[in-house]
Amino acid sequence: MKEMKGAKSKTSSIIMEDTSTVSRSGDRGLKLHETNVVVEQISSPLRKDVVNRSSFTMRSHENDEIDLEGAKLEKDRDKTTRSNRAFKIQNKALLSGFAYCISSCSMILVNKFVLSSYDFNAGISLMLYQNFISVIIVSSLSFLGIVSTEPLTWRLIKVWLPVNVIFVGMLVTSMFSLKYINVAMVTVLKNVTNVITAVGEMYLFNKHHDNRVWTALFLMIISAISGGITDLSFHAIGYAWQLTNCFLTASYSLTLRRVMDTAKQVTKSGNLNEFSMVLLNNTLSLPLGIILIFIFNEVEYLYTTPLLRLPVFWLVITLSGFLGLAISFTSMWFLHQTSATTYSLVGSLNKIPLSITGIVLFKVPTSLENSASIFFGLLAGIFFARAKMRERS
């Protein structure tokens, strides 16, 4: 009897050791087989319960490992999805910004090439042709259902006509100034627009700017004055047109918001998207452009100039029309992908390569003082954009 009790106690100790070993080791199949053999030899319910609990613990442990691995896989998938989305958004922002920079720079350079290199003396006609191309393209896209535009009603035209007059004046004065002034000085003098706009916002909308903004505006004025004094190709008529353009551009930006709010109320949908504004501006500019062509007597020039008989010249001015519309589309695309502050900052940075390219392509005579003034004005524009970003934030 003592020997049998000793054998039973030894066997139970073997079972406990085996079950503990099974829970700790990874050789689950072999240990479970050994335990089942011992159970078959000893028919105690207590020992069977011990073995069953140990096997249940092992199964639950396996399930926990599977759940943990599944959770890790889900997390990895979520991280991969998020990184792919961020990469796609960043790529779209970079692509839209690059397209906007290329189209805006190309438009100014092509206009300068047409007006100066070809010596084309009909800037209003060039503007009219470019707007006509924009109307055809946007109308075609609207007819095909690719974009949506608001129908042109008399109520909408009456509301929009005052701001359209300013828009046409802005385009015409830009053409005239480009004919006489080099591209680098045009970009610097355009900074005066920011000064006029800031003053207009203060008096019309009671908007106050911080010291950084006013410092940047002061630097812009200094750079414009010093650039004009040191400009070796200074042309008084060109500078007068450009200053007029600055006033009209500032007036356009100040009045556009109010007119947009009023125009939305007279549209059928109660909204006015960017494509509708492009179509509205360019369509209304056509009759005004025709009137200005007769006022500035460009009709006689168009009859006599041999440029209109050159297919290459028609190709260039048609390209300028497509670029004008491309600026509208790429600017809307870039604004949709980023923010207004990023848009303004990129626009300021865009002036640097534009100025350098304009000086190199058109062989503009310059001096060290004039180059320093231009570079100083471009930096002031960047400083102004950063100051506006901080002010908005």
Rosetta blueprint (number, residue, H / E / L):
1 M L
2 K H
3 E H
4 M H
5 K H
6 G H
7 A H
8 K H
9 S H
10 K H
11 T H
12 S H
13 S H
14 I H
15 I H
16 M H
17 E H
18 D H
19 T H
20 S H
21 T H
22 V H
23 S H
24 R H
25 S L
26 G L
27 D L
28 R H
29 G H
30 L H
31 K H
32 L H
33 H H
34 E H
35 T H
36 N H
37 V H
38 V H
39 V H
40 E H
41 Q H
42 I L
43 S L
44 S L
45 P H
46 L H
47 R H
48 K H
49 D H
50 V H
51 V H
52 N H
53 R H
54 S H
55 S H
56 F H
57 T H
58 M H
59 R H
60 S H
61 H H
62 E H
63 N H
64 D H
65 E H
66 I H
67 D H
68 L H
69 E H
70 G H
71 A H
72 K H
73 L H
74 E H
75 K H
76 D H
77 R H
78 D H
79 K H
80 T H
81 T H
82 R H
83 S H
84 N H
85 R H
86 A H
87 F H
88 K H
89 I H
90 Q H
91 N H
92 K H
93 A H
94 L H
95 L H
96 S H
97 G H
98 F H
99 A H
100 Y H
101 C H
102 I H
103 S H
104 S H
105 C H
106 S H
107 M H
108 I H
109 L H
110 V H
111 N H
112 K H
113 F H
114 V H
115 L H
116 S H
117 S H
118 Y L
119 D L
120 F L
121 N L
122 A L
123 G H
124 I H
125 S H
126 L H
127 M H
128 L H
129 Y H
130 Q H
131 N H
132 F H
133 I H
134 S H
135 V H
136 I H
137 I H
138 V H
139 S H
140 S H
141 L H
142 S H
143 F H
144 L L
145 G L
146 I L
147 V L
148 S L
149 T L
150 E L
151 P L
152 L L
153 T L
154 W H
155 R H
156 L H
157 I H
158 K H
159 V H
160 W H
161 L H
162 P H
163 V H
164 N H
165 V H
166 I H
167 F H
168 V H
169 G H
170 M H
171 L H
172 V H
173 T H
174 S H
175 M H
176 F H
177 S H
178 L H
179 K H
180 Y H
181 I L
182 N L
183 V H
184 A H
185 M H
186 V H
187 T H
188 V H
189 L H
190 K L
191 N H
192 V H
193 T H
194 N H
195 V H
196 I H
197 T H
198 A H
199 V H
200 G H
201 E H
202 M H
203 Y H
204 L H
205 F L
206 N L
207 K L
208 H L
209 H L
210 D L
211 N H
212 R H
213 V H
214 W H
215 T H
216 A H
217 L H
218 F H
219 L H
220 M H
221 I H
222 I H
223 S H
224 A H
225 I H
226 S H
227 G H
228 G H
229 I H
230 T L
231 D L
232 L L
233 S L
234 F L
235 H L
236 A H
237 I H
238 G H
239 Y H
240 A H
241 W H
242 Q H
243 L H
244 T H
245 N H
246 C H
247 F H
248 L H
249 T H
250 A H
251 S H
252 Y H
253 S H
254 L H
255 T H
256 L H
257 R H
258 R H
259 V H
260 M H
261 D H
262 T H
263 A H
264 K H
265 Q H
266 V H
267 T L
268 K L
269 S L
270 G L
271 N L
272 L L
273 N L
274 E H
275 F H
276 S H
277 M H
278 V H
279 L H
280 L H
281 N H
282 N H
283 T H
284 L H
285 S H
286 L H
287 P H
288 L H
289 G H
290 I H
291 I H
292 L H
293 I H
294 F H
295 I H
296 F L
297 N L
298 E H
299 V H
300 E H
301 Y H
302 L H
303 Y H
304 T H
305 T L
306 P H
307 L H
308 L H
309 R H
310 L L
311 P H
312 V H
313 F H
314 W H
315 L H
316 V H
317 I H
318 T H
319 L H
320 S H
321 G H
322 F H
323 L H
324 G H
325 L H
326 A H
327 I H
328 S H
329 F H
330 T H
331 S H
332 M H
333 W H
334 F H
335 L H
336 H H
337 Q H
338 T L
339 S L
340 A H
341 T H
342 T H
343 Y H
344 S H
345 L H
346 V H
347 G H
348 S H
349 L H
350 N H
351 K H
352 I H
353 P H
354 L H
355 S H
356 I H
357 T H
358 G H
359 I H
360 V H
361 L H
362 F L
363 K L
364 V L
365 P L
366 T L
367 S L
368 L H
369 E H
370 N H
371 S H
372 A H
373 S H
374 I H
375 F H
376 F H
377 G H
378 L H
379 L H
380 A H
381 G H
382 I H
383 F H
384 F H
385 A H
386 R H
387 A H
388 K H
389 M H
390 R H
391 E H
392 R H
393 S L
